Amino acid sequence: MGWVWAVGGVVLLGAGFLVAAVPRLRATALERRTEWSAARAGIATAAVSRDACAGRVPEAEALLARAEAITAGRGGATAAREAAGLAHRADLLWREAGHG
């Protein structure tokens, strides 16, 4: 009968771990999806600015290419934030070139 208590303790310990881990894992997955969505939107915005710009802006093109390469490689939320930042900077450069 002592083994029943041991099995019960292991089950209780496992349940406690799952109760703590599952919400954290879900939050991490949601953050990752949100960051990648923002990165893809930033890249799309930069592409629109590129298409609207009359001239070439090599620095912006390089930034957008890096953002797209990061996106192709996937990764976590940090990689998505980096891709979004690069796309945003490229977008700003094209907007400045279009108004200048």
PyMOL commands that set and color helices and strands:
alter all, ss='L'
color gray80, all
select helices_A, chain A and resi 2-52+58-73+77-99
alter helices_A, ss='H'
color red, helices_A
deselect
rebuild
show_as cartoon
